[in-house]
Amino acid sequence: MVEDKILEAPQLVAVIQAHKEAGRTIVFTNGCFDILHYGHVKCLEAAKELGDILVVAMNGDESVRRLKGPMRPLLPELDRAATLAGLAFVDYVCVFNELRPHKLIAEIRPQIHVKGGDYRKQDLPETPIVERYGGKVVIVPLVQGRSTTSIIDEVLRRAECTSSE
């Protein structure tokens, strides 16, 4: 069941510890994932290829509003989490409500932390945390022209065109 892949932080930490003890490589990534699109899928797919277990930390509704503004997210956190968990290559999803996943990263200590190519390793706030315990930060290429913001902008443009006809 999709819901079985959505874990709260304490539960996730225990599950991940068991995977580490079994010798599995833990890959971690995070984001808002408001309107899951092809760019997200390719980034998550690339992340999974780097290890055995892919953990996706997803910003909860309140933290998305603080990051993206009062009109976001478009989809509620449970819908977004279930959609992510429905992807075969995503092993676990955890909703967090801080702006950044620093606390969760420090608790899980994934061997690999992945972000999309719109970030630079040296500018990523998570890099010092991950490198401090010996983890590795990997930046995967973006799919150009694929973003939630571009999808929203296109919907608004099309709505404006149809309303002026």
C-alpha positions as CSV (number, residue, x, y, z in Angstrom):
1,M,0.0,0.0,0.0
2,V,1.1,3.5,-0.8
3,E,0.4,4.7,2.7
4,D,2.8,2.2,4.2
5,K,5.7,4.1,2.5
6,I,4.7,7.4,4.3
7,L,6.4,7.5,7.7
8,E,6.8,10.0,10.5
9,A,10.3,11.0,11.4
10,P,10.8,8.7,14.5
11,Q,9.5,5.7,12.6
12,L,11.6,6.5,9.5
13,V,14.8,6.9,11.6
14,A,14.3,3.4,13.1
15,V,13.6,1.8,9.6
16,I,16.6,3.5,8.0
17,Q,18.9,2.3,10.8
18,A,17.8,-1.2,10.1
19,H,18.6,-0.7,6.4
20,K,22.0,0.6,7.2
21,E,22.7,-2.3,9.5
22,A,21.9,-4.6,6.6
23,G,24.5,-2.8,4.5
24,R,22.2,-0.7,2.3
25,T,23.1,2.7,0.9
26,I,20.6,5.4,1.9
27,V,19.9,8.2,-0.6
28,F,18.0,11.2,0.6
29,T,16.4,14.1,-1.3
30,N,13.8,16.7,-0.4
31,G,11.4,19.3,-1.9
32,C,7.9,20.6,-2.0
33,F,6.7,18.4,-4.9
34,D,3.7,20.6,-5.5
35,I,2.3,19.3,-8.8
36,L,4.6,16.3,-9.5
37,H,6.0,16.6,-13.0
38,Y,8.5,14.9,-15.3
39,G,11.4,16.9,-13.9
40,H,10.7,15.6,-10.4
41,V,10.4,12.1,-11.7
42,K,13.7,12.2,-13.5
43,C,15.5,13.7,-10.5
44,L,14.0,11.0,-8.2
45,E,14.9,8.3,-10.6
46,A,18.5,9.5,-10.9
47,A,18.6,9.6,-7.0
48,K,17.4,6.0,-6.7
49,E,20.2,4.9,-9.1
50,L,22.8,6.1,-6.6
51,G,21.8,3.7,-3.8
52,D,19.5,1.1,-2.4
53,I,16.9,3.0,-0.4
54,L,15.5,6.3,-1.6
55,V,14.0,8.6,1.1
56,V,12.0,11.6,0.0
57,A,11.5,14.3,2.6
58,M,8.6,16.5,1.5
59,N,7.8,20.0,2.8
60,G,4.5,20.1,4.7
61,D,1.8,22.6,3.7
62,E,2.9,25.2,6.2
63,S,6.5,25.2,5.2
64,V,5.5,25.3,1.5
65,R,3.5,28.5,2.2
66,R,6.5,30.0,4.0
67,L,8.8,29.1,1.0
68,K,6.5,29.7,-1.9
69,G,3.8,32.2,-0.7
70,P,0.2,32.1,0.5
71,M,-1.2,30.6,-2.7
72,R,0.8,27.4,-2.4
73,P,0.8,24.5,-2.2
74,L,-1.9,23.7,-4.8
75,L,-2.1,20.2,-3.6
76,P,-2.4,19.2,0.1
77,E,0.5,17.4,1.8
78,L,-1.2,14.1,2.1
79,D,-2.0,14.1,-1.7
80,R,1.6,15.0,-2.5
81,A,3.0,12.4,-0.2
82,A,0.8,9.7,-1.5
83,T,1.7,10.6,-5.1
84,L,5.4,10.4,-4.3
85,A,5.0,7.1,-2.4
86,G,3.2,5.7,-5.5
87,L,6.4,5.9,-7.5
88,A,8.0,2.5,-7.6
89,F,11.5,3.8,-7.0
90,V,10.6,5.9,-3.9
91,D,11.0,3.7,-0.8
92,Y,9.9,6.1,1.9
93,V,8.3,9.6,2.1
94,C,8.5,11.7,5.3
95,V,6.7,15.1,5.6
96,F,8.6,17.8,7.5
97,N,7.4,21.2,8.5
98,E,10.6,23.1,8.9
99,L,11.9,25.2,6.0
100,R,14.9,23.0,5.5
101,P,15.3,19.2,6.2
102,H,18.4,19.8,8.4
103,K,17.0,18.0,11.5
104,L,15.9,15.0,9.5
105,I,19.2,14.7,7.6
106,A,21.1,14.9,10.9
107,E,18.9,12.1,12.4
108,I,19.0,9.8,9.3
109,R,22.6,10.5,8.2
110,P,22.1,9.3,4.6
111,Q,25.2,8.4,2.8
112,I,24.0,10.4,-0.2
113,H,22.0,13.6,-0.3
114,V,20.7,14.5,-3.8
115,K,19.4,17.8,-5.2
116,G,18.5,18.9,-8.7
117,G,20.7,21.0,-11.0
118,D,19.1,24.3,-10.0
119,Y,21.3,24.1,-6.9
120,R,25.1,24.2,-6.6
121,K,26.7,22.0,-4.0
122,Q,28.6,24.9,-2.5
123,D,25.5,27.0,-2.0
124,L,23.3,24.2,-0.6
125,P,22.6,24.7,3.1
126,E,22.6,21.0,3.7
127,T,26.1,20.4,2.3
128,P,28.0,21.2,5.6
129,I,25.7,18.9,7.6
130,V,26.1,16.0,5.2
131,E,29.8,16.4,4.8
132,R,30.4,16.8,8.5
133,Y,29.3,13.1,9.1
134,G,31.1,11.8,6.0
135,G,28.1,11.8,3.6
136,K,28.2,12.9,0.0
137,V,26.1,15.6,-1.8
138,V,25.2,14.9,-5.5
139,I,23.6,17.3,-7.9
140,V,21.7,15.6,-10.7
141,P,20.9,17.4,-14.0
142,L,17.6,19.2,-14.4
143,V,15.1,18.6,-17.1
144,Q,15.1,22.0,-18.7
145,G,11.7,23.8,-18.9
146,R,10.1,21.5,-16.3
147,S,9.1,23.2,-13.1
148,T,6.0,23.6,-11.0
149,T,6.3,27.4,-11.4
150,S,6.4,27.1,-15.2
151,I,3.3,24.8,-15.2
152,I,1.4,27.3,-13.0
153,D,2.4,30.2,-15.3
154,E,1.3,28.3,-18.4
155,V,-2.1,27.4,-16.8
156,L,-2.6,31.1,-15.9
157,R,-1.5,32.2,-19.4
158,R,-4.0,29.8,-21.0
159,A,-6.8,30.8,-18.6
160,E,-6.1,34.5,-19.4
161,C,-6.3,33.7,-23.2
162,T,-9.6,31.9,-22.9
163,S,-11.2,34.5,-20.7
164,S,-10.3,37.3,-23.2
165,E,-11.9,35.5,-26.1
